[in-house]
Amino acid sequence: MKTAQNLELMRAFAAELKARRSELGISQEELAHRSDVNRTFVAKLELAQNQPTLTVLLKLAGGLGVELPELLQVTLKRYKTEARLSKK
């Protein structure tokens, strides 16, 4: 995957993570606690400054109360939508 595409995918994941967390009305600290990860790591994910491992993705999905495939599908949909919009 090209670097620009990778960055855009990271941004789509960051936006989805933050949106889901906000919908639940929980803080980064609470999501970190539920997911057994560090709060600063969650913050960096939401800023698209870190790339999560598969293990972390599973933990985050659990912390958000969703299945990982759903989280990934919605992230991919967001990525494709944003890519289409940026081409216009």
C-alpha positions as CSV (number, residue, x, y, z in Angstrom):
1,M,0.0,0.0,0.0
2,K,1.3,3.4,-0.9
3,T,2.3,5.8,2.0
4,A,-0.5,8.3,1.1
5,Q,-3.1,5.5,1.1
6,N,-1.8,4.2,4.3
7,L,-2.1,7.6,5.9
8,E,-5.6,8.0,4.6
9,L,-6.6,4.6,6.0
10,M,-5.1,5.5,9.3
11,R,-7.1,8.7,9.3
12,A,-10.3,6.8,8.5
13,F,-9.6,4.4,11.4
14,A,-8.8,7.3,13.7
15,A,-12.1,9.1,12.8
16,E,-14.1,5.9,13.3
17,L,-12.5,5.1,16.6
18,K,-13.2,8.6,17.9
19,A,-16.8,8.6,16.6
20,R,-17.6,5.2,18.2
21,R,-16.1,6.3,21.5
22,S,-18.0,9.5,21.4
23,E,-21.2,7.7,20.6
24,L,-20.7,5.6,23.7
25,G,-20.0,8.8,25.7
26,I,-16.8,7.4,27.1
27,S,-13.4,9.1,27.5
28,Q,-10.1,7.9,26.0
29,E,-9.2,6.8,29.5
30,E,-12.3,4.6,29.8
31,L,-11.8,3.1,26.3
32,A,-8.2,2.4,27.3
33,H,-9.3,0.7,30.5
34,R,-12.0,-1.3,28.7
35,S,-9.5,-2.3,26.0
36,D,-6.5,-2.9,28.3
37,V,-4.3,-0.5,26.4
38,N,-2.6,2.8,27.4
39,R,-4.6,6.0,27.2
40,T,-1.9,7.8,25.3
41,F,-1.9,5.1,22.8
42,V,-5.6,5.6,22.3
43,A,-5.0,9.3,21.9
44,K,-2.3,8.7,19.3
45,L,-4.6,6.3,17.4
46,E,-7.3,9.0,17.3
47,L,-4.8,11.4,15.8
48,A,-3.6,8.8,13.3
49,Q,-0.1,8.9,14.8
50,N,0.0,5.2,15.6
51,Q,-0.8,2.0,13.8
52,P,-2.5,-0.7,15.9
53,T,-1.5,-4.3,15.9
54,L,-4.1,-7.0,15.3
55,T,-4.1,-7.7,19.0
56,V,-4.8,-4.1,19.8
57,L,-7.6,-3.9,17.1
58,L,-9.3,-6.9,18.8
59,K,-9.0,-5.2,22.2
60,L,-10.3,-1.9,20.9
61,A,-13.3,-3.6,19.2
62,G,-14.0,-5.4,22.5
63,G,-13.7,-2.1,24.4
64,L,-16.2,-0.5,22.0
65,G,-18.6,-3.5,22.2
66,V,-18.4,-4.4,18.5
67,E,-17.0,-7.2,16.6
68,L,-13.6,-6.6,14.8
69,P,-15.0,-7.3,11.3
70,E,-17.7,-4.7,11.8
71,L,-15.1,-2.1,12.9
72,L,-12.9,-2.9,10.0
73,Q,-15.8,-2.8,7.4
74,V,-17.0,0.6,8.6
75,T,-13.5,1.9,8.6
76,L,-13.0,0.7,5.0
77,K,-16.3,2.3,4.0
78,R,-15.2,5.6,5.6
79,Y,-11.9,5.4,3.8
80,K,-13.5,4.7,0.4
81,T,-16.0,7.5,0.9
82,E,-13.3,10.0,1.9
83,A,-11.1,8.9,-1.1
84,R,-14.0,9.5,-3.5
85,L,-14.7,12.9,-2.0
86,S,-11.1,14.0,-2.2
87,K,-11.1,13.2,-6.0
88,K,-13.9,15.6,-6.7
